[in-house]
Amino acid sequence: MLTRLLCEISVMDKEVVDKAIHADFRDFEDSMQYFSALATKCDMIITRNEKDFKNSLLPVMDASHFLTMFGKLD
């Protein structure tokens, strides 16, 4: 049986979509991910496109940086 240890299902509702539509993001998908992360109260965003989240209220990093922080990649 598989279990979820580090993941939860993110909020993707009308409020998230409305905020994403009216936000100042260059990429709509990034906007959706960002507002979904805020609504879900995520601790951070892990992405290959850090530059697309320059005004984020959440910490944003790539996967290598995340793994290095937790001693999984040296």
C-alpha distance (Angstrom), angle and dihedral (degrees) to the residues before:
residue distance angle dihedral
M1 . . .
L2 3.81 . .
T3 3.79 120.6 .
R4 3.78 133.3 -165.8
L5 3.81 110.0 -118.8
L6 3.79 105.4 161.0
C7 3.79 102.8 14.7
E8 3.76 139.9 75.3
I9 3.78 131.7 178.2
S10 3.77 108.9 -93.8
V11 3.81 124.6 -129.4
M12 3.80 112.6 -102.5
D13 3.79 107.6 170.5
K14 3.81 139.8 135.8
E15 3.80 92.5 -80.7
V16 3.81 92.0 53.6
V17 3.80 91.4 48.2
D18 3.83 92.8 47.5
K19 3.81 91.9 50.2
A20 3.80 91.0 46.9
I21 3.80 92.4 50.7
H22 3.80 92.9 52.8
A23 3.81 98.3 39.0
D24 3.78 126.4 105.6
F25 3.81 96.9 -114.1
R26 3.79 122.5 133.0
D27 3.81 91.3 -145.6
F28 3.80 120.3 49.7
E29 3.81 93.5 -153.7
D30 3.81 90.7 54.6
S31 3.79 88.7 49.6
M32 3.81 90.9 52.3
Q33 3.81 91.4 48.5
Y34 3.79 92.2 48.3
F35 3.80 97.2 50.3
S36 3.78 90.9 41.7
A37 3.82 89.4 53.4
L38 3.81 90.7 50.5
A39 3.81 92.7 48.2
T40 3.80 90.8 48.7
K41 3.83 91.1 47.5
C42 3.79 93.0 -123.4
D43 3.80 118.5 -175.9
M44 3.81 94.6 -136.4
I45 3.78 146.5 -15.1
I46 3.80 119.2 -114.7
T47 3.79 112.7 -159.6
R48 3.79 144.4 142.1
N49 3.83 87.7 -129.5
E50 3.81 102.4 65.6
K51 3.80 91.5 152.0
D52 3.81 90.4 62.5
F53 3.82 90.4 63.6
K54 3.82 98.8 50.0
N55 3.83 93.6 134.1
S56 3.79 95.2 44.4
L57 3.78 120.1 140.5
L58 3.81 87.1 -152.1
P59 3.81 126.1 69.1
V60 3.81 109.9 -97.0
M61 3.80 124.9 -160.1
D62 3.76 143.0 151.6
A63 3.81 122.2 -103.8
S64 3.82 94.0 -102.6
H65 3.80 91.9 55.4
F66 3.81 90.9 46.7
L67 3.81 92.5 51.0
T68 3.81 91.8 45.9
M69 3.81 90.4 52.8
F70 3.79 89.8 57.8
G71 3.80 96.3 42.9
K72 3.78 94.6 -109.8
L73 3.79 95.8 117.3
D74 3.80 125.5 39.8
